[in-house]
C-alpha cells in the first residue's frame, strides 16, 4: 500500500516536472527564432570558397 502511494506520487511529480520544463523551454525561446537562421547567400571566391 505504501509502495503504491509512493509510486503514484513519484509519477505525478515526474509528469508535473516534465510539463513545467516544457513550459519554461517554450517561454525562453524567442518568438521569431526562424529569422535568425536566414543568412545571406554564400559568395564564393576562386581561392577560398565561401566568405
PDB file of N, CA, C and O in Angstrom:
ATOM      1  N   UNK A   1       0.819  -1.192   0.000  1.00  0.00           N
ATOM      2  CA  UNK A   1       0.000   0.000   0.000  1.00  0.00           C
ATOM      3  C   UNK A   1       0.868   1.264   0.000  1.00  0.00           C
ATOM      4  O   UNK A   1       0.608   2.214  -0.738  1.00  0.00           O
ATOM      5  N   UNK A   2       1.899   1.251   0.840  1.00  0.00           N
ATOM      6  CA  UNK A   2       2.783   2.408   0.912  1.00  0.00           C
ATOM      7  C   UNK A   2       3.593   2.558  -0.377  1.00  0.00           C
ATOM      8  O   UNK A   2       3.838   3.670  -0.843  1.00  0.00           O
ATOM      9  N   UNK A   3       4.003   1.426  -0.943  1.00  0.00           N
ATOM     10  CA  UNK A   3       4.764   1.471  -2.196  1.00  0.00           C
ATOM     11  C   UNK A   3       3.905   1.998  -3.340  1.00  0.00           C
ATOM     12  O   UNK A   3       4.411   2.704  -4.212  1.00  0.00           O
ATOM     13  N   UNK A   4       2.634   1.673  -3.351  1.00  0.00           N
ATOM     14  CA  UNK A   4       1.733   2.158  -4.396  1.00  0.00           C
ATOM     15  C   UNK A   4       1.562   3.675  -4.293  1.00  0.00           C
ATOM     16  O   UNK A   4       1.578   4.375  -5.306  1.00  0.00           O
ATOM     17  N   UNK A   5       1.402   4.175  -3.082  1.00  0.00           N
ATOM     18  CA  UNK A   5       1.279   5.628  -2.895  1.00  0.00           C
ATOM     19  C   UNK A   5       2.564   6.338  -3.316  1.00  0.00           C
ATOM     20  O   UNK A   5       2.527   7.383  -3.967  1.00  0.00           O
ATOM     21  N   UNK A   6       3.691   5.758  -2.938  1.00  0.00           N
ATOM     22  CA  UNK A   6       4.975   6.350  -3.317  1.00  0.00           C
ATOM     23  C   UNK A   6       5.130   6.376  -4.833  1.00  0.00           C
ATOM     24  O   UNK A   6       5.604   7.364  -5.393  1.00  0.00           O
ATOM     25  N   UNK A   7       4.735   5.300  -5.495  1.00  0.00           N
ATOM     26  CA  UNK A   7       4.818   5.232  -6.952  1.00  0.00           C
ATOM     27  C   UNK A   7       3.916   6.278  -7.593  1.00  0.00           C
ATOM     28  O   UNK A   7       4.324   6.935  -8.551  1.00  0.00           O
ATOM     29  N   UNK A   8       2.704   6.446  -7.086  1.00  0.00           N
ATOM     30  CA  UNK A   8       1.774   7.430  -7.650  1.00  0.00           C
ATOM     31  C   UNK A   8       2.297   8.843  -7.442  1.00  0.00           C
ATOM     32  O   UNK A   8       2.199   9.676  -8.343  1.00  0.00           O
ATOM     33  N   UNK A   9       2.849   9.124  -6.276  1.00  0.00           N
ATOM     34  CA  UNK A   9       3.402  10.458  -6.015  1.00  0.00           C
ATOM     35  C   UNK A   9       4.599  10.726  -6.921  1.00  0.00           C
ATOM     36  O   UNK A   9       4.731  11.824  -7.461  1.00  0.00           O
ATOM     37  N   UNK A  10       5.467   9.741  -7.091  1.00  0.00           N
ATOM     38  CA  UNK A  10       6.625   9.914  -7.981  1.00  0.00           C
ATOM     39  C   UNK A  10       6.189  10.102  -9.426  1.00  0.00           C
ATOM     40  O   UNK A  10       6.776  10.905 -10.153  1.00  0.00           O
ATOM     41  N   UNK A  11       5.174   9.377  -9.844  1.00  0.00           N
ATOM     42  CA  UNK A  11       4.667   9.509 -11.201  1.00  0.00           C
ATOM     43  C   UNK A  11       4.073  10.893 -11.433  1.00  0.00           C
ATOM     44  O   UNK A  11       4.327  11.513 -12.466  1.00  0.00           O
ATOM     45  N   UNK A  12       3.292  11.377 -10.486  1.00  0.00           N
ATOM     46  CA  UNK A  12       2.710  12.716 -10.611  1.00  0.00           C
ATOM     47  C   UNK A  12       3.787  13.798 -10.611  1.00  0.00           C
ATOM     48  O   UNK A  12       3.693  14.773 -11.356  1.00  0.00           O
ATOM     49  N   UNK A  13       4.803  13.627  -9.781  1.00  0.00           N
ATOM     50  CA  UNK A  13       5.896  14.605  -9.753  1.00  0.00           C
ATOM     51  C   UNK A  13       6.671  14.616 -11.063  1.00  0.00           C
ATOM     52  O   UNK A  13       7.068  15.682 -11.535  1.00  0.00           O
ATOM     53  N   UNK A  14       6.890  13.459 -11.652  1.00  0.00           N
ATOM     54  CA  UNK A  14       7.622  13.421 -12.922  1.00  0.00           C
ATOM     55  C   UNK A  14       6.794  14.028 -14.051  1.00  0.00           C
ATOM     56  O   UNK A  14       7.342  14.708 -14.919  1.00  0.00           O
ATOM     57  N   UNK A  15       5.481  13.791 -14.049  1.00  0.00           N
ATOM     58  CA  UNK A  15       4.620  14.399 -15.071  1.00  0.00           C
ATOM     59  C   UNK A  15       4.592  15.910 -14.900  1.00  0.00           C
ATOM     60  O   UNK A  15       4.690  16.650 -15.879  1.00  0.00           O
ATOM     61  N   UNK A  16       4.458  16.371 -13.658  1.00  0.00           N
ATOM     62  CA  UNK A  16       4.448  17.807 -13.394  1.00  0.00           C
ATOM     63  C   UNK A  16       5.788  18.445 -13.772  1.00  0.00           C
ATOM     64  O   UNK A  16       5.819  19.537 -14.339  1.00  0.00           O
ATOM     65  N   UNK A  17       6.884  17.770 -13.461  1.00  0.00           N
ATOM     66  CA  UNK A  17       8.203  18.294 -13.812  1.00  0.00           C
ATOM     67  C   UNK A  17       8.410  18.376 -15.314  1.00  0.00           C
ATOM     68  O   UNK A  17       8.996  19.338 -15.809  1.00  0.00           O
ATOM     69  N   UNK A  18       7.940  17.382 -16.035  1.00  0.00           N
ATOM     70  CA  UNK A  18       8.054  17.404 -17.496  1.00  0.00           C
ATOM     71  C   UNK A  18       7.227  18.530 -18.096  1.00  0.00           C
ATOM     72  O   UNK A  18       7.684  19.235 -18.995  1.00  0.00           O
ATOM     73  N   UNK A  19       6.012  18.696 -17.598  1.00  0.00           N
ATOM     74  CA  UNK A  19       5.156  19.770 -18.103  1.00  0.00           C
ATOM     75  C   UNK A  19       5.751  21.134 -17.794  1.00  0.00           C
ATOM     76  O   UNK A  19       5.692  22.040 -18.626  1.00  0.00           O
ATOM     77  N   UNK A  20       6.321  21.287 -16.611  1.00  0.00           N
ATOM     78  CA  UNK A  20       6.926  22.562 -16.240  1.00  0.00           C
ATOM     79  C   UNK A  20       8.161  22.856 -17.082  1.00  0.00           C
ATOM     80  O   UNK A  20       8.387  24.006 -17.460  1.00  0.00           O
ATOM     81  N   UNK A  21       8.961  21.842 -17.382  1.00  0.00           N
ATOM     82  CA  UNK A  21      10.151  22.073 -18.201  1.00  0.00           C
ATOM     83  C   UNK A  21       9.770  22.438 -19.633  1.00  0.00           C
ATOM     84  O   UNK A  21      10.449  23.251 -20.261  1.00  0.00           O
ATOM     85  N   UNK A  22       8.704  21.854 -20.156  1.00  0.00           N
ATOM     86  CA  UNK A  22       8.226  22.223 -21.492  1.00  0.00           C
ATOM     87  C   UNK A  22       7.754  23.665 -21.493  1.00  0.00           C
ATOM     88  O   UNK A  22       8.037  24.419 -22.424  1.00  0.00           O
ATOM     89  N   UNK A  23       7.034  24.049 -20.444  1.00  0.00           N
ATOM     90  CA  UNK A  23       6.541  25.418 -20.339  1.00  0.00           C
ATOM     91  C   UNK A  23       7.692  26.415 -20.277  1.00  0.00           C
ATOM     92  O   UNK A  23       7.657  27.442 -20.954  1.00  0.00           O
ATOM     93  N   UNK A  24       8.700  26.126 -19.480  1.00  0.00           N
ATOM     94  CA  UNK A  24       9.846  27.024 -19.345  1.00  0.00           C
ATOM     95  C   UNK A  24      10.617  27.111 -20.653  1.00  0.00           C
ATOM     96  O   UNK A  24      11.063  28.194 -21.032  1.00  0.00           O
ATOM     97  N   UNK A  25      10.782  25.995 -21.345  1.00  0.00           N
ATOM     98  CA  UNK A  25      11.522  25.992 -22.608  1.00  0.00           C
ATOM     99  C   UNK A  25      10.775  26.781 -23.677  1.00  0.00           C
ATOM    100  O   UNK A  25      11.411  27.432 -24.506  1.00  0.00           O
ATOM    101  N   UNK A  26       9.457  26.744 -23.682  1.00  0.00           N
ATOM    102  CA  UNK A  26       8.682  27.482 -24.677  1.00  0.00           C
ATOM    103  C   UNK A  26       8.776  28.983 -24.453  1.00  0.00           C
ATOM    104  O   UNK A  26       8.852  29.738 -25.423  1.00  0.00           O
ATOM    105  N   UNK A  27       8.773  29.436 -23.211  1.00  0.00           N
ATOM    106  CA  UNK A  27       8.825  30.872 -22.950  1.00  0.00           C
ATOM    107  C   UNK A  27      10.232  31.426 -23.108  1.00  0.00           C
ATOM    108  O   UNK A  27      10.392  32.628 -23.323  1.00  0.00           O
ATOM    109  N   UNK A  28      11.255  30.587 -23.008  1.00  0.00           N
ATOM    110  CA  UNK A  28      12.628  31.064 -23.139  1.00  0.00           C
ATOM    111  C   UNK A  28      13.026  31.252 -24.594  1.00  0.00           C
ATOM    112  O   UNK A  28      13.945  32.014 -24.891  1.00  0.00           O
ATOM    113  N   UNK A  29      12.356  30.578 -25.487  1.00  0.00           N
ATOM    114  CA  UNK A  29      12.684  30.652 -26.904  1.00  0.00           C
ATOM    115  C   UNK A  29      12.111  31.937 -27.505  1.00  0.00           C
ATOM    116  O   UNK A  29      10.969  32.286 -27.208  1.00  0.00           O
ATOM    117  N   UNK A  30      12.869  32.648 -28.340  1.00  0.00           N
ATOM    118  CA  UNK A  30      12.308  33.844 -28.981  1.00  0.00           C
ATOM    119  C   UNK A  30      11.161  33.481 -29.921  1.00  0.00           C
ATOM    120  O   UNK A  30      11.126  32.387 -30.483  1.00  0.00           O
ATOM    121  N   UNK A  31      10.235  34.407 -30.082  1.00  0.00           N
ATOM    122  CA  UNK A  31       9.035  34.128 -30.867  1.00  0.00           C
ATOM    123  C   UNK A  31       9.363  33.920 -32.342  1.00  0.00           C
ATOM    124  O   UNK A  31       8.743  33.079 -32.994  1.00  0.00           O
ATOM    125  N   UNK A  32      10.311  34.657 -32.872  1.00  0.00           N
ATOM    126  CA  UNK A  32      10.644  34.552 -34.297  1.00  0.00           C
ATOM    127  C   UNK A  32      12.063  34.040 -34.470  1.00  0.00           C
ATOM    128  O   UNK A  32      12.902  34.701 -35.082  1.00  0.00           O
ATOM    129  N   UNK A  33      12.324  32.868 -33.933  1.00  0.00           N
ATOM    130  CA  UNK A  33      13.677  32.322 -33.993  1.00  0.00           C
ATOM    131  C   UNK A  33      14.066  31.887 -35.399  1.00  0.00           C
ATOM    132  O   UNK A  33      15.253  31.725 -35.681  1.00  0.00           O
ATOM    133  N   UNK A  34      13.092  31.695 -36.288  1.00  0.00           N
ATOM    134  CA  UNK A  34      13.424  31.257 -37.636  1.00  0.00           C
ATOM    135  C   UNK A  34      14.057  32.382 -38.444  1.00  0.00           C
ATOM    136  O   UNK A  34      14.697  32.106 -39.458  1.00  0.00           O
ATOM    137  N   UNK A  35      13.903  33.653 -38.029  1.00  0.00           N
ATOM    138  CA  UNK A  35      14.551  34.764 -38.729  1.00  0.00           C
ATOM    139  C   UNK A  35      16.067  34.715 -38.567  1.00  0.00           C
ATOM    140  O   UNK A  35      16.801  35.102 -39.476  1.00  0.00           O
ATOM    141  N   UNK A  36      16.530  34.249 -37.435  1.00  0.00           N
ATOM    142  CA  UNK A  36      17.968  34.194 -37.186  1.00  0.00           C
ATOM    143  C   UNK A  36      18.651  33.167 -38.075  1.00  0.00           C
ATOM    144  O   UNK A  36      19.845  33.283 -38.350  1.00  0.00           O
ATOM    145  N   UNK A  37      17.920  32.178 -38.522  1.00  0.00           N
ATOM    146  CA  UNK A  37      18.515  31.127 -39.342  1.00  0.00           C
ATOM    147  C   UNK A  37      18.707  31.564 -40.790  1.00  0.00           C
ATOM    148  O   UNK A  37      19.515  30.976 -41.508  1.00  0.00           O
ATOM    149  N   UNK A  38      17.983  32.575 -41.221  1.00  0.00           N
ATOM    150  CA  UNK A  38      18.130  33.024 -42.603  1.00  0.00           C
ATOM    151  C   UNK A  38      19.404  33.853 -42.719  1.00  0.00           C
ATOM    152  O   UNK A  38      19.576  34.841 -42.005  1.00  0.00           O
ATOM    153  N   UNK A  39      20.271  33.459 -43.596  1.00  0.00           N
ATOM    154  CA  UNK A  39      21.560  34.123 -43.762  1.00  0.00           C
ATOM    155  C   UNK A  39      21.683  34.637 -45.188  1.00  0.00           C
ATOM    156  O   UNK A  39      20.902  34.280 -46.070  1.00  0.00           O
ATOM    157  N   UNK A  40      22.661  35.464 -45.383  1.00  0.00           N
ATOM    158  CA  UNK A  40      22.946  35.956 -46.724  1.00  0.00           C
ATOM    159  C   UNK A  40      23.501  34.817 -47.569  1.00  0.00           C
ATOM    160  O   UNK A  40      24.124  33.899 -47.036  1.00  0.00           O
ATOM    161  N   UNK A  41      23.284  34.864 -48.863  1.00  0.00           N
ATOM    162  CA  UNK A  41      23.828  33.791 -49.699  1.00  0.00           C
ATOM    163  C   UNK A  41      25.357  33.790 -49.678  1.00  0.00           C
ATOM    164  O   UNK A  41      25.990  34.825 -49.472  1.00  0.00           O
ATOM    165  N   UNK A  42      25.913  32.653 -49.887  1.00  0.00           N
ATOM    166  CA  UNK A  42      27.356  32.486 -49.863  1.00  0.00           C
ATOM    167  C   UNK A  42      27.964  33.056 -51.144  1.00  0.00           C
ATOM    168  O   UNK A  42      27.523  32.741 -52.250  1.00  0.00           O
ATOM    169  N   UNK A  43      28.975  33.890 -50.977  1.00  0.00           N
ATOM    170  CA  UNK A  43      29.695  34.444 -52.124  1.00  0.00           C
ATOM    171  C   UNK A  43      30.993  33.658 -52.249  1.00  0.00           C
ATOM    172  O   UNK A  43      31.852  33.728 -51.370  1.00  0.00           O
ATOM    173  N   UNK A  44      31.136  32.923 -53.320  1.00  0.00           N
ATOM    174  CA  UNK A  44      32.329  32.092 -53.471  1.00  0.00           C
ATOM    175  C   UNK A  44      33.414  32.860 -54.214  1.00  0.00           C
ATOM    176  O   UNK A  44      33.143  33.641 -55.126  1.00  0.00           O
ATOM    177  N   UNK A  45      34.622  32.616 -53.802  1.00  0.00           N
ATOM    178  CA  UNK A  45      35.781  33.182 -54.485  1.00  0.00           C
ATOM    179  C   UNK A  45      36.583  32.045 -55.091  1.00  0.00           C
ATOM    180  O   UNK A  45      36.386  30.879 -54.749  1.00  0.00           O
ATOM    181  N   UNK A  46      37.479  32.389 -55.982  1.00  0.00           N
ATOM    182  CA  UNK A  46      38.246  31.363 -56.684  1.00  0.00           C
ATOM    183  C   UNK A  46      39.241  30.660 -55.766  1.00  0.00           C
ATOM    184  O   UNK A  46      39.523  29.479 -55.970  1.00  0.00           O
ATOM    185  N   UNK A  47      39.779  31.346 -54.768  1.00  0.00           N
ATOM    186  CA  UNK A  47      40.834  30.741 -53.962  1.00  0.00           C
ATOM    187  C   UNK A  47      40.350  30.155 -52.630  1.00  0.00           C
ATOM    188  O   UNK A  47      40.960  29.202 -52.145  1.00  0.00           O
ATOM    189  N   UNK A  48      39.297  30.673 -52.028  1.00  0.00           N
ATOM    190  CA  UNK A  48      38.932  30.228 -50.683  1.00  0.00           C
ATOM    191  C   UNK A  48      37.559  29.589 -50.570  1.00  0.00           C
ATOM    192  O   UNK A  48      37.275  28.973 -49.542  1.00  0.00           O
ATOM    193  N   UNK A  49      36.737  29.696 -51.514  1.00  0.00           N
ATOM    194  CA  UNK A  49      35.387  29.161 -51.362  1.00  0.00           C
ATOM    195  C   UNK A  49      34.448  30.239 -50.828  1.00  0.00           C
ATOM    196  O   UNK A  49      34.417  31.353 -51.350  1.00  0.00           O
ATOM    197  N   UNK A  50      33.712  29.921 -49.827  1.00  0.00           N
ATOM    198  CA  UNK A  50      32.693  30.824 -49.295  1.00  0.00           C
ATOM    199  C   UNK A  50      33.310  31.838 -48.341  1.00  0.00           C
ATOM    200  O   UNK A  50      34.141  31.481 -47.507  1.00  0.00           O
ATOM    201  N   UNK A  51      32.910  33.091 -48.459  1.00  0.00           N
ATOM    202  CA  UNK A  51      33.374  34.089 -47.495  1.00  0.00           C
ATOM    203  C   UNK A  51      32.236  34.920 -47.001  1.00  0.00           C
ATOM    204  O   UNK A  51      32.436  35.816 -46.181  1.00  0.00           O
TER     205      UNK A  51
END
